[in-house]
Amino acid sequence: MRYVSTRGQSPAVGFTDAVLGGLAPDGGLYVPETWPTFTKAELAAFAGRPYAEVAAAVLGRFAGDEVEPAELLRMCEEAYGTFSHKAVTPMTQIGPQTFILELFHGPSLAFKDVAMQILARLYDHFLGQQRRSQTILCATSGDTGGAAVEAFRGARNVRVVAMFPEGRISEVQRRFMTTAPEANIACLSVQGTFDDCQAILKDAFQDKALRQAVDLAAVNSINFARIAAQAVYYFTSAAALGAPDRPINFVVPSGNFGDAFAGFVAMKMGLPIKRIVVATNANDILARAFATGRYARGAVQATISPAMDIQSASNFERLYFECVQRDAVETTRAFEAFARTGAIDIPPAALAAMQQVFTGVAIGDDEAFKTIVSTLNETGELIDPHTAVAVAALSHAPLEGPTVVLSTAHPAKFAEDVLKASGAAPALPRGASSLADRPERFDRLPADPDTIKAYVRAFAES
């Protein structure tokens, strides 16, 4: 299996180099040269199988012969053995043909654990083979950083610098990063927005001298292995509801578009998906793009669903590339223009292709608050604000047939807002209950690329 850049100016690489490289040297994102597929019989056989086995089967299609099947299965069993629920991603029914897929049973109580736990093991495997070490620079809107710290803390061959926007994530989200005492972890409170953090990340990866000096790597959803790992729960949940004999709808709370794009990947691999509803908060760049054909950055607004407070969704470039029929020249033109002007007018044919799969819905804080209450009253389920955005989107985009709502975080990660909305105080699971008592360790820096790049270099060389 070979991987190409959406910008078309970097040579094709194998799975190992795509994972360890993260972002392509030309600034594009890696995608498979061709999409691997499953037959209907193979999809049906996923029903009832242990999650780790399905994960190994899906990831194996992307790894090709670069990882031995037995070794990949071992890594998956180890990764998903860290989850508190035996099903890893269990489903709960909340209405007729409507289910919540609980993606928050991992170590940091968020869906990012599903990908990050296996990614850490892939890194350990590949870096050990090559006898090298890397520095991971991570930009987080809340959950990616905590998941990365939990997955890589204490790693011998990896240092992690996690950037988060100051004052724009919850205390629990912050503490999952800043209470890690291991010397290979550094946390940066950046005085700006998540989009500022993401821009700094991209700037760092385009700095060839820095990349070479610290062997820079990325575990954000720009890393294709993250997307591949997230595609797994589309297969497991759909198979449990009767796929491939009937198509399934998915509703995805979305910020950086990685989770929703993982559904698109599952569909490209043969999973019959009827529709993917992309639910955003007031930061509605994706909802506007799918409705109007104009992908235009706005000012980032702080909301009660902070992991979605994003006005530049990195993975949209992968979808654009696919929907302009893999025209790398057009993709480069569009996203270089977006970097300069903050807007792209999606070509009509590409927009039509997107709209065949995706519907965008934007939900305000007031409606999300009300949805937390109504969901608790009607189903007995307490949900976090991000899941509430997705549940609320259902009333704006009626769907026929089995529908799975992705629940991306435990409500205790947003305890104050959940309590304010519902009057019910969500308790942290036992394994995370001591977070509030642990000392924090982080540095505060301005949203300046040169300052942060100097910090990364000094940390990597310390």
N, C-alpha and C positions, 0 to 999 in steps of 0.2 A: 504494500500500500504506500503510495506516494502522496505528498501534500504540496499544494501550490498556493501562492499568495494571491489574494484578491486584487493586488496591484500589478501582478504579472511581471515584475522586474527582478524577482529573486528566483534562484534555481529551485526546482522541486527537491523536497527532502523526505526522508523516511519518518516513521512515527517517533522514534527516539529524538531526532533533531527538532521535530515539530513541538514535542512536549517540552524539551529543555530550552528551546528557543522562545516559545511563547508568541511573540510578535515577529513577523517576518522582517528581514533587514530593510526592505523597501517601504516599511511602514504599514503594509497590508496585514491581513489576517489569514492564517492557514486554513484551508479546507481540503478535503480529500480530492485527489485528481478525478476519481470516479466514486460514486456512492455505492457502498456494499449493500446487499439486499438479503432479506429473509423470505423464504417461501411461506405460503399460508399454513402449511403443515408445521413448519418450524415456529411460526408465531403462535399457533394454537398450543404447541407443546410447552410454551412458557407458563401456561396456567398451572398454578399449584407448585411450581418449582421453587426451591429456596432462592432468595433474592441474590445471593452471591453467585449462584450458578448462572442466572440470567445475565447478571453484570459481566461475568467472565465471557459469556457467549457474545454479548453486544460489543464489549471492548475488544474482544479477540478479532472481530471483523475489521477494526481500525488498526490494531497493532500488527496484523499480518504475522509474518514469521519472525518478528523482532522480539517477541516474548513467548516462551514456551507455554502451551496451554495449561499445563499443570502448575507452573509457577504463577501464571495470571490468576488461576482459581485460588491458589494459596493466598495471594495478595488480597483478592476480593473477600475471602472468608475472614481474613484478619481485619480488613478495613471495616466490614459491616458487623463484625463481632463487637465493635465499640459502641453500637447503638443499644439503647435501653429496651427496645421492643423487638421481639424475635422476628416479626414480619418486616422489620426495618422501616418500611413506608406503608403502614396500615391505612385502610379506608374506613370512614364512618359515613353512614347514610344520613342525610339531613332533609331529604324530601323525596318525592316520587322521581325515580331515575336520577337523583342528584346525590353526589358523594363528595366528601372532603377527603383529599389524600394528604395524610399527615406526614410532612417531610421534616419534622423538628425533633426527632428522637435521637439525634446524634449528640456528640460531646458539647457543642456550642449552641444547641437548641435551635438550629436553623437549617434550611434546606442546603445551604452551602456545604455542610458536612458530608452530604451524600457524594459529592464530587471530590472534596478536598481530602478526605481520608484515603481514597484510593490514589489520588494524585501524589500524595506524600510518599506512598509506597512505590509508585512508579519512579519518582525522583530518586529514592534511595536505591532502587534496583539499577537504574541507568547510570547514576553517578558512581555507584560502587563498581560497575563494570569498567567505567572510564577512568577511575581513580582521580576524580576531580571534585571540586566544591563549587557552589554557586551562591550568589546573593539574590534573594527574591525581594523585589520591590512590589508592594501591594497597595493599591488604592481601594478604599472601602467606603461604601455608603452606610455601613453598619455591620453586616453579617459576614462578608467575605474575610475581613481582617481577623475576626474572632475564630472563624473556622480554620484559617491558615495558621494562626498561632497554635491552636489546639492540635492541628495535624503535624506541624513541624517543630514544635518546642522540643529542645534537647537533641535535635538531629545533628549528626556528626558532620555531614557534608553540606549543610544548608544554613545560611543566615537569613533572617527575615526582617525587613523594614516595613512596618504597616503604617500607612498614612490614613488618617481619618479627619473629616472636616470638624473643626472645633465647635462644640455646642449644637451639632446637628445630628447626633446619634443619641440613643438612650444610654442611661448610666450602665445598665446591664450589658448592652452591646460593647460599651467602652471597656468595662472591667474584664470581659472575656479576653481582651488584648492586653491591657495594661497591668494586670496582676500576675502575668507569667514571669517567674523569676529567672528563667534560663538565660544564659549569657548570649545565646544565638538569636535572641529576640530583641528588637528595638521598635518602639512605637512613637509616632509623630502626630501631635495635634496640630493640624494645619489651619492657619487663620484664613479660611475661605470655604468654598463649597466643594461638594464631591466632584463636580465638573472641573474645578481647579486642580484637585488631586489627580484626576484622570488625565488632564492635559500635561501635568508635570510628569506623570508616568510615561506618556507617549514621548515627551521631549527627552526623557532619560534614555529611552530605548533607541532613539535616533542619534544619540551621542555615542559615536563609535568608540571613542577613547574610553569613555566610562564603561561601556558594555564589555570591552576587552579587559579593562583593569580589574573589574570585580566579577566578571562572568555573570552578567545580569540576567535574571530570569523573571517570568511573570506567572502568577497563578490566578489572576483575574479571569473572567470568562473570555478574554481574548485568547486564552490558552485552549486549544481545541479539545484537549483531553477532558477539560471541565464540561464542555458541551456534550461530548460522547457519554460521559458518566451520568449526566443529568437525563439523557435520553432514555436511560434504563427504566426509570419509573413510569415513563409513558407506556412502555411495553408491558410491565408487570400489572399496572392498573387496568389497562385495556384488555389484557388477556383474562383478568379476573371477571370482567364484565361482558365477556363473550366475543371479543375480537379473536380472529379476523372475520368472523361471520357477520358481525354488525359493526358499523363505524361508531366511534366515540368522539364526543366533544370535550374540549378542555378549556377551562377558564384560568388564566395565569396572571397573578399580580406582577407587574413588570416595571423595571426601571432601566436596566442596562440591556434588556432583551435577550439575555443568554438563556434563561429558562424557557421562554417562549420559542426561541430558535431551536432549542433541543427537541421540542415537539415537531418542528418542521423537519429536523434531521430524522426522527423516528418515522415520519411519514415518507420521506425519501427512501427509507430502508424497507418500505412495504407496509407499515402499519396503517390501517384504514382510519384516518382521522377526518371527521366531517368538518369541524370548524375549531379554530383556536381563537378565543376571545382574549385580547390583550387589555387587561384592566390597569389603568394608570390612576394616579391621584391628580392634583392640580397641575403637576408637571407633566403635561399631556402631549409632549412632542410626538409620541407614537400614535396616540389616538387621533390626533390631527392629521398625521401623515397618511394613515390608512383611510381616513374619511375624505381628505381634500387633495391628496397627491403632493402636498408641499411639506417637506421635512424641514422644519424651521425651529432653530433654537430660541427659547425664551429665557427670561430671568428665572433662576431657580427659586422656588417658593418652599419655605419650611412647612412641613405637614406632620400629622400624627403617624404617618407611614414613611419614616425618614429614609429607609433603604431604597425607596422609589423616588427620592427627590433628585432627579436627574433630568437634564435637558440635552444630553448628548449620549445616545444609546449605542455603545461601541459595536454590538453585534448586528446592528441594522446594516452595517456594511456587508456582512456575509449574506444577508437576505437580498440586498440590492444586487450583489454580484450574481446570485443565482437567477434573479428575476430579469436581469438584462442579458440572460443567456451566457453568463460567464465572460462577458466582455470586460477584460481587465483595463483596457484603455478608458472605456466609459466610466468604470468604477473609480479609477484614479482621478479622472477629471471631476467627477461629482464630489468626491470626498476631499480633494484639495480645495475645491470651491467652497465646500462647507466649512473647512478650517478657516478660510479667509472671510467669508460672508455670513456664515451661520445658517445657510439655507440651501436646500436642493429641491428642484422641481422634478419629481419622479416621472420618467417617460410613461406615456399612457399605457403601452403594452406591459411594462413592468408593474405599474400600479394595478392593472387588471389581474395580473398573475398573483400579486399579493392579496388582493381582495377575494380571490377564490378560496383562500385559506383563512385569512386573518380579518377580524373585526376589532376595532379599537373603541374602548369606552373609558371616559374620564369620570372619576367619582370624587366629590369634594369631602372635606373633613366632616361636615355635618351629617351627610348621608352615611359615611363610614361609622360614625358614632352610633347612629340609629340602628345600623345593621348589626353591630356588636350586641346591642340590647335585644333586637328582634330575634336574632339567631339563638341567643341564650334562652329567651322566653319560649320560642317555638320548638327548639330541638334539644335544649339542655346543654348545648356545646358552647364553651367559651372560646372565642377566637381572637386573634391579635388584629391590629388595625390593617395590616397588609392583606390578610385573608378576608377581612371585612370589605375591603375595596373590591376584591374578586367576587364575593358573594353578592354585593350590591350590583355589580355589573350584570348579573343574571337577569335582573328586572328590566334592563335596558337593551338586552340582546337575547330575546327568547330563543331557546334551542330545543330541537326535537331529538329524542333519543337519550341514551345514557350520557351523563355529563359529569365530568370530574373537575372539581375546584381544587387547585393546588394551594395547600396551606403551608406557608413558607417559614413561619416562626412560631415558637411557643408563646402564648400570651404573657407569660411572666417576663419576657424580655421587654415588654412595654406595659409594665404593671400599673403605672400611674394613669395612663390614658384608658386602659381597660377598666380599672376601678372607677374612674370618673364617668365612663360611659355606662357601665352596667351595674355598679354597686357591688360587684363581686371581685374580690382580690385574688388574682392568680398566684399560686405559690410556686417558687422555683423548685424544680425536681431536686431530690436529695443530693445528687452529685454536684449541683451548682449552688447549694444553699449557703456555702461559706464565702461566696464572692464578695459580699459587702464587707467582710472582715479582713480581706487580704490587702496588703499595701499596694498602691499603684506606682508604676514606673513609666514615665513618658517625657518627651521633650516637646516644647512648643516652638514652632517655626512659622515664618510668613509664607504665603503661597507664592514663593519665588523659586523657579526651577534651579537656578544656579546654587542657591543656598542649600536646597535639599539634595542636589546631586553631590555637593561637597560633603554633606553629612553622610550620605550613603557610602561614598568612597572612604571616608575616615572610619566608619563603622566596620566596613569590610576588611580594612587593613589593620584593625586594632587586635 
